């Protein structure tokens, strides 16, 4: 498929996990990918992989929690690559700490990257789309923990719930401009963020809890993101697509397995 041929796509958190898988997937379908990451090394590694597979990409170093960094990086994409058709907000962090001992700084750090980052990136990109009278796609990466509690992660859960609320609001606000705003809601997914936490005991509990019986590969989530970024999803906005192997519809709830994005 070449659903994104001739189009520019920005992917944040493109250096690892779902972000990297999404950058590779969009590039494989013809997109020129602006690979955003706070780590230059990771961004460049993703770009190298894309180019080795015949795709086109460029690395951009950005701290999505900082307005100046976001706006400078988005402006650079427009100048160097052209107006983006698609933005995928994948950048995210996780801090495990009981709420009673979590510091305000820890909470703010998670909200800053996970939620403020989505707001800053989305508004920066949307301003360019509106100014050019060009429709576009924004896809946000939420988590099942927007709806299901994750112990000792108040900041992470709050950020993901906020992402979905923001998705609904921006979808309504920007429909008149032809900009669709949707979200995916991954369940347990292999990534640099989660792999250290998937002990044999945790994996056993997850495999029993997930009806499809396995933790997702990031490429499976990337496939859903690519759909929402494509013309095939042109009549979907304000939607949240679960990519969780049936986790949230399973009524049998073991107690303590760990399953963030």
Helices and strands as residue ranges (DSSP letters): E 8-11, H 17-28, E 32-37, H 40-52, E 56-61, H 67-80, E 84-89, H 104-111, I 112-116, H 117-131, E 136-141, G 144-146, H 154-174, G 175-177, E 179-186, G 195-197, H 200-209, H 218-229, G 231-233, E 240-243, G 247-249
